[in-house]
Amino acid sequence: MSFYFNPKTDYENRLVDLLEGINEDYKNWTSGWDDSTGTRENFKEGLSVKSGRKFDKIIKENSVWGFVAKTDGIHKGIPYKKGDVFKAASWRAPAKHVRGSIYDTNTNWYQWTGPNYLI
């Protein structure tokens, strides 16, 4: 599966794993549907990564899926680590709290629609 870039680092490999996980979650969600239009196959083509100064933005066609921290830092007064994932607050900015990490082997913190809400 190829996406926006060719991974070279562990961080980039984990981003690709996240994109593949998003695509797999979508396939599982639509598994009972008739896919004569190829919707399931076309979903992964709409996923891309746009690199920013502090965060990489995961984009699904015309919407933001979420943001991934490129380095350790502080966002809205809360510390975060490289690889932490945030919901989108807007097209340009992540929400305040971390929802998961691309380095976590557990994938229950996100769905194809975006990172989960805080509980």
C-alpha positions as CSV (number, residue, x, y, z in Angstrom):
1,M,0.0,0.0,0.0
2,S,1.5,3.3,-1.0
3,F,0.5,6.6,0.5
4,Y,1.7,10.2,0.4
5,F,5.4,9.4,1.0
6,N,8.0,6.6,1.1
7,P,8.8,5.9,4.8
8,K,12.4,6.2,5.8
9,T,12.3,6.5,9.6
10,D,10.5,4.5,12.4
11,Y,8.1,7.5,12.8
12,E,7.2,7.5,9.1
13,N,6.7,3.7,9.2
14,R,4.4,4.1,12.1
15,L,2.5,6.8,10.2
16,V,2.0,4.4,7.4
17,D,0.9,1.7,9.9
18,L,-1.7,4.2,11.2
19,L,-3.0,4.9,7.6
20,E,-3.2,1.2,7.0
21,G,-5.1,0.8,10.3
22,I,-7.5,3.5,9.4
23,N,-8.1,1.8,6.0
24,E,-8.6,-1.6,7.7
25,D,-11.1,-0.1,10.2
26,Y,-13.1,1.3,7.3
27,K,-13.0,-2.1,5.5
28,N,-14.3,-3.8,8.6
29,W,-17.0,-1.2,9.1
30,T,-18.2,-1.7,5.5
31,S,-17.7,-5.5,5.4
32,G,-21.4,-6.3,5.0
33,W,-22.0,-3.8,2.2
34,D,-22.2,-4.4,-1.5
35,D,-19.0,-2.8,-2.8
36,S,-19.9,-2.8,-6.5
37,T,-18.8,0.9,-6.7
38,G,-15.3,0.2,-5.3
39,T,-15.8,2.5,-2.3
40,R,-13.8,0.3,0.0
41,E,-10.9,0.2,-2.4
42,N,-11.1,4.0,-3.1
43,F,-11.1,4.9,0.5
44,K,-7.3,4.4,1.0
45,E,-6.6,6.6,-2.1
46,G,-8.1,9.6,-0.3
47,L,-5.8,9.3,2.8
48,S,-2.7,11.6,2.8
49,V,-0.3,13.2,5.2
50,K,0.5,16.9,5.1
51,S,3.6,17.9,7.1
52,G,3.6,20.9,9.3
53,R,6.1,22.6,11.6
54,K,5.0,20.8,14.8
55,F,2.4,18.3,13.6
56,D,1.7,16.0,10.6
57,K,-2.0,16.4,9.5
58,I,-3.8,13.2,8.4
59,I,-6.2,14.2,5.7
60,K,-9.1,12.2,4.2
61,E,-10.1,13.9,1.0
62,N,-11.5,17.3,2.2
63,S,-11.4,16.7,6.0
64,V,-8.9,16.4,8.7
65,W,-8.8,12.9,10.4
66,G,-6.3,14.1,13.1
67,F,-2.9,15.4,13.9
68,V,0.3,13.5,14.8
69,A,3.1,15.2,16.9
70,K,6.4,15.3,15.1
71,T,8.5,16.1,18.2
72,D,8.0,16.3,22.0
73,G,6.5,19.6,23.1
74,I,3.7,21.4,24.8
75,H,0.3,22.1,23.3
76,K,-2.2,24.4,25.0
77,G,-0.3,23.9,28.3
78,I,-0.2,20.1,28.2
79,P,3.0,18.2,27.4
80,Y,3.0,15.6,24.6
81,K,5.5,13.2,23.0
82,K,6.5,12.5,19.5
83,G,3.9,10.2,17.9
84,D,1.0,11.4,20.0
85,V,-2.2,11.7,18.1
86,F,-4.8,14.5,18.5
87,K,-8.3,15.0,17.2
88,A,-8.7,18.0,14.9
89,A,-10.1,21.1,16.6
90,S,-10.2,22.8,13.1
91,W,-8.5,22.4,9.7
92,R,-5.4,24.0,11.0
93,A,-5.2,23.0,14.7
94,P,-5.3,19.9,16.9
95,A,-7.6,19.6,19.9
96,K,-6.1,20.0,23.4
97,H,-5.7,16.4,24.6
98,V,-3.8,13.4,23.3
99,R,-6.0,10.5,22.1
100,G,-3.4,7.8,21.4
101,S,0.1,7.2,20.0
102,I,1.3,5.8,16.8
103,Y,3.9,3.8,18.8
104,D,1.1,2.0,20.8
105,T,0.4,-1.5,19.5
106,N,-3.2,-1.2,20.7
107,T,-5.5,0.3,18.1
108,N,-8.7,0.8,20.1
109,W,-8.1,4.6,20.5
110,Y,-9.1,5.4,16.9
111,Q,-11.6,4.5,14.1
112,W,-11.7,5.4,10.5
113,T,-13.7,8.5,11.4
114,G,-10.9,9.9,13.6
115,P,-9.3,9.5,17.0
116,N,-11.8,8.6,19.8
117,Y,-13.3,11.2,22.2
118,L,-12.0,11.3,25.7
119,I,-14.0,9.2,28.2
